[in-house]
Amino acid sequence: MHELFPFNYFYAQLSPKKMFAGRHTLTWSQMLLVLLFLLSLNLLAIPFYFQKQTTVELKNYLPQVTELLQNKKLQQVAHQTPFRNGSYSFTKKEIIFEKQNKLIALDETTTTAKKYAVAIILQPRSFIFHEGSQTYRIFYQRSFPPNKGDIANQLTKSWYQQNKATLTFSMMALVLTIMLVTDLIFILGGAFFLWLTRNSPLTDITTFKEATNLMLNILGPASLLSAFLGFISFDIANLMLLQTFVLALSFILVYAQTHFKEQ
């Protein structure tokens, strides 16, 4: 059974010696499938992570809007204006703050918001965040009424709920790019240096394909571990650091137990 794909790949993960011995088992197409599988495993944690979240650090996406949300008069107006059945009852249009091409206003339009570099507008049933080329019109969420608690937190939660799918997709694309580049550098870079030793009596690696298969075998435990931990606590920086450490450790263990030679 362990000679059949993909069982042969997972069988090679059982020990450093099996990683080296299994360097002949995969074809180029199978190696590509394994790489895509490992990348996919790490991506699965992202929608799981975003689904659990109720809010996000808005400053990572709209830093100037985040700063503008700290306006004390905005907080005061949001609490004092009548808010019933998910809607504010504004008596008139009003500019709360206008300075240095930044605007906070009541009952204005998206067109007005786009005239400024940064704008926050409270409308009866929705609010507008505008910063640079980004403009969002978000309906108030019943779970996060703007007249209760800190308005910055409440509006951020509403913004996040309506943009969760977009943020998830963007994060998946970013992580995929980072991990694909990192994995390819490790696999192809490591394989190239191992391939350079093909004429040396110090190793039994003779082809670039063997070297690539070996590096992919070494990548397995690191990717599987980072994918598992991603479901527990998703932090791309920490996961990449962990994967790099496990990769280096696995490579050292393979060399220590085999010296890249058949036993």
N, C-alpha and C positions, 0 to 999 in steps of 0.2 A: 504493500500500500504506500509506504513512504517513498517509493520510486516514482509515483505518479504526481503530476503537477495538479494542485499547488502544495500537496502534502510534502513533496520533497524539499520545498523551500522552508516550511515550518519545522521539518525534521532537522534541517541544518542549524536551526536556532538552539538546539538542545545543549550544545557545548561548543567551546572555541575550536576543538579539534574537528567537530562535525561541520563547522562553518568553513574550515579550510578544505576538508575532504569533499564538501558539496559544491566546490567551485566549478564543476563540470556539468551540473545538473540542469541548468536553465538555458533555453534558447534566447536569442535577442528579443523576440516578441514576448516571451514569458517574463523576461526581466522588466520590460516596459510595463506589463500588466501588474507586476509586483510593486513597482514604484508608484503607479497610479493608485493601487490599493492602499499603500502606506500613507500616501498623501490624503486620500479620502478619509481614512480613519481619523487623522488629525483635524480634518475639517468638521467632522460630525459634532465635535464638542462645541462649536461656535453657535449654531442655532439653539442648542440645549442651554448654553450660558445666557444668551439674550432672552430666551423665553422665561427664565427665572427672574430676570431683572425687572424692576418696576420704574427705574429711573436710570439716568446716565449723566456723565460729566459733560454738561452742555458746553463748557469752555473749550473742550476738545474739538468742537464742531463750529460753534458760533461764539468766539471769545468776547467780541465787543457787545453782542447782545447780552451775554452773561453779565458783563460789567454794568450795562444799562439797567438790567433787572434789579440792581441794588438801590435804585432810586427810591427814597423814602416816601415821596409824594405818590408814586405809583402804588406802593403798598397801602397807603392811606385811602386812596380813591377806590382801590379794588375791594377794600373791606367796607367802606361806607356807602358805596353805591348799591341800591337794591338789586339783589340777584335771586331770581326765582325761576324754577323749572328750566334750569340750564341757560338762563338768559339775563343779561344786564338790562336795566331800564335807564338809559342815558337820556337826560333832558336836552342836551345840546352837544355839538362837537366842541372839543376842548383840547388845547395843546398843554400838556403837563410840563414838558421839558423840550427845549430846542436850543442846541448849542453845538458848534463845531461840526455841522452837518450830521447831527444826531437828533432823533425825534422820539418823543413819547407822546402819544395822543389818544383821544377817545373818539370812537365812531368815525374814524377816517377810513379811506379806501386803500387798496393795494397800490393803486396808481400814485397816491400821495406818498406811501412808504418808499416806493422806488425812486423818488426824487432825492432821497437822503442816502448817505453811505450806510447808516445804521438806523433802524427804526423798530419800535414796538408799538403796536396799535391794538387797543382793546375795542372790539366790536360787540354788539349785543350778544351774539351767539358764538362768536369765534374771536381769535386773536391772530395777529400777524407778526411774525419775526422776519426782519429783513436785514441782511448783512452782505455787502458787496453784490455778487451776482445771485445770491441765494435768497429766495423769498418763500416763506411757508405760511399758509393760512390754515389754522388748526381749530377745530371745534372744541369747545370746553367739554371735558370728560366728567360725567356725574361722579365718578370715583375721586376726582381731584378738583373740587370746586374752587375757583380762584379767590373767593371771598373768605375762605377758611385757611388758616395757617399762613405760612410764608408764600407769597405769590410766586417768587422765583422758583421754588420747589414744585408748586402746583402746576405752573405752566410748563416747566421742564418735563414733568411726568406726562402731561398731556401730549407734548411734542414728541416724546419718546414713543408713546403708545402708537401714534399714527405713523411713525417713521421706523418702527422696529424692523420691518421686512427689508427696507432699503439699507439700514445700518448693518443688518446681518449679512446681506449679500455683499456689501462693500468690504466688511471685515473678512469674509470668506475669500474674496478675490485678493485682498492684501496678504492674508496668511498663505494662500496657495502660491502666490508669487514669491514670497520670502522663502518658504520651505522648499519650493521647487528649485530655486536658484541655489540655496544652501546644499540641498541633497545632491544636485548635479555636480557642484563643485567638489563635494566630498567624494562621491562615487568616481567621477571621471578623473579628478585630480589624483586621488589615491591610486586608481587603476593605472594611470599613466606612469607614476613613479614605480609601482610594482612591475609594470611591463618593462621598464628600463633595466630591470635585473634579470631579464629572460636569458641572457647569455652567461649569467654568473652561476658558478657551482653552489652558491650560497642558498639559492631558492629553487623550487621545482615549478615555478610559474613560468609558462612558456608563451602564452598568448594574451592579447589584450582582453579577449572575451573572458578568459579564466579570471583575470584580475578584476574585471568589472563585476562578475558574478560573486567573487569573494567580498568585494566592498559592499555589494547589495546585501549579502548575508550578514555582514557586520552591522549594517544600517538597521536591520530588522528589530532587534531588542530595544534600541533607542527610540525608534518610532512607535513601537507598541506601548512602551512605558509612557512616553509623552502623551500619546492619545488617551490612555487610561487616566492619567492624572489631570488631563484637560477637562474631563467630566467632573472632577472634584473641585478644582480651582483653576479657572482659565485665566492665564496671564501669559501672553505670547512671549514676552521677554524671558520670563523664568523657564518656560517650556523649551525655548530654543537653547538656553544655557544648559538645562538638564540634558537635552538631546546631544549637545556637543560633548558634554562630559562623558556620557555613556558611550558615545561613539569612540572617543579616545580610549576609554577604558577597555572596550571590547577589542579594539585594534591591538592594544598592548597585550591583552590576554591571549589573543590568537597567535601573536608572535612569540610570546613567552612559552606557550605550550607546543608550538609546531615549528618555530623558526622558518615558517613558510616552506617546509620540506615534508615529504611523505614519510610517515613513520616506518 
